[in-house]
Amino acid sequence: MLDINKIRADFPILSQQIYCKPLIYFDNGATSQKPKVVIDAITKYYEQLNANIHRGVHKLSQDATDAYEISRGKVQNHINAKFPYEVIFTSGTTHSINAVANGFASILKTGDEVLVSALEHHSNIVPWQMLCEKTGAVLKVIPMNEAGELILSEYDNLLSNKTKIVTVNHISNALGTINPIEYMIKKAHEVGAAILIDGAQATPHLKPDVQALDCDFYVFSGHKICGPTGVGILYGKEEWLRKLPPYQGGGEMIATVSFEKTTYADLPHKFEAGTPNIEGGIVLGTAIDYMNEIGFDNIASYEQELLEYGTKKLLEIEGLKIYGTAKEKASVISFNIDDIHPYDIGTIIDKLGIAVRTGHHCAQPIMDFFCIPGTIRASFAFYNTKEEIDIFVEAVKKAKMMLT
Ligand SMILES: *Cc1c(COP(=O)(O)O)cnc(C)c1O
């Protein structure tokens, strides 16, 4: 079980006051807060280790390189990748998806199909649209139902030998739906398609096993799992990473360069052009260690408690509607009250020290589906409490009273 007071003490920012009120941070879907060990590791890197990696013969450069590669190994263990070189450091989920979509430009032909789910973040829609424009492939959408669940029979119907890649998030950032990715991966492979899983919203809540899942690509961001911004992961199966061309050209990703011909470096360097976010890569390992110490089973069961409690409390408010009522759901609650604009409620509760996200959550097609401009989204992390939920619900009631 979690010792919440002890955990909260790990996060310096949580003891802040906002407008003279204790901060209640329910915007974890946008980014997580950082524990002291992560903040300290960033400082330690710049105070003791800073040097460019994979280049110098000098001691600092070697030490920084070792720390960077140890962190890659931690990520490999964490997601259970078969080889360390299947783990590519990127700047985040967006970068990872773009690297894969760009690589598929050399594979797709006119008339091929790319399947995208209706539940995606813009960063898992736009790169595929750009890819289709470039190649003449066709983008098809896997539809969802009113609960915010993908309609699997429609998915089955969309799959064919024209399908070259399927892309879907593990957990939806806008609604919290946990998608049945095991089934979707199996079905994609039955027609010979590759499948990318956007794990940006899943990795804060669970530990993915990419070999058990058998997905071709799994991507996520460091900043949503207690790590720094500007670092993320592209996991790809070896055969795919060998097949895809590099995303960017530059230093570090080459074996030899002449003006006649350049040959690429081996994995993972082929996809890591230029000086990377060295500090971010190293500290991502610290963040993963921290979360594993708390334990993902503990995190998941505690967050489910918060989800159930928050859902029950919020539904006591008359006129409140929750969007996303999937059976399998993570600790994200998206809602509106009557026809009050979400922004108005968000602004009022902000003055009470409560941070939530309002708007379309980078998922406009989902908002269009429900015919709403946006929602208020409260997303809970393992350092949040039921007491905070109580204060939040009272604040929402107050905002409702002021606005009606
Ligand atoms: C946050 C998020 C992204 C984008 O992540 P970045 O860190 O901004 O690159 C993509 N997909 C989902 C589901 C997300 O929650």
Ligand as a Chemical Component Dictionary entry (heavy atoms), coordinates in Angstrom:
data_LIG
# 
_chem_comp.id                   LIG 
_chem_comp.type                 NON-POLYMER 
_chem_comp.pdbx_formal_charge   0 
_chem_comp.three_letter_code    LIG 
# 
loop_
_chem_comp_atom.comp_id 
_chem_comp_atom.atom_id 
_chem_comp_atom.alt_atom_id 
_chem_comp_atom.type_symbol 
_chem_comp_atom.charge 
_chem_comp_atom.model_Cartn_x 
_chem_comp_atom.model_Cartn_y 
_chem_comp_atom.model_Cartn_z 
_chem_comp_atom.pdbx_ordinal 
LIG C1 C1 C 0 0.842  13.829 -24.328 1  
LIG C2 C2 C 0 0.430  12.906 -25.395 2  
LIG C3 C3 C 0 1.066  12.901 -26.636 3  
LIG C4 C4 C 0 2.138  13.890 -27.004 4  
LIG O1 O1 O 0 3.214  13.822 -26.159 5  
LIG P1 P1 P 0 4.386  14.922 -26.228 6  
LIG O2 O2 O 0 5.129  14.690 -24.970 7  
LIG O3 O3 O 0 3.693  16.263 -26.259 8  
LIG O4 O4 O 0 5.166  14.665 -27.450 9  
LIG C5 C5 C 0 0.664  11.974 -27.561 10 
LIG N1 N1 N 0 -0.289 11.079 -27.299 11 
LIG C6 C6 C 0 -0.932 11.063 -26.112 12 
LIG C7 C7 C 0 -1.976 10.020 -25.858 13 
LIG C8 C8 C 0 -0.594 11.966 -25.125 14 
LIG O5 O5 O 0 -1.233 11.953 -23.951 15 
# 
loop_
_chem_comp_bond.comp_id 
_chem_comp_bond.atom_id_1 
_chem_comp_bond.atom_id_2 
_chem_comp_bond.value_order 
_chem_comp_bond.pdbx_ordinal 
LIG C1 C2 SING 1  
LIG C2 C3 SING 2  
LIG C2 C8 DOUB 3  
LIG C3 C4 SING 4  
LIG C3 C5 DOUB 5  
LIG C4 O1 SING 6  
LIG O1 P1 SING 7  
LIG P1 O2 DOUB 8  
LIG P1 O3 SING 9  
LIG P1 O4 SING 10 
LIG C5 N1 SING 11 
LIG N1 C6 DOUB 12 
LIG C6 C7 SING 13 
LIG C6 C8 SING 14 
LIG C8 O5 SING 15 
# 
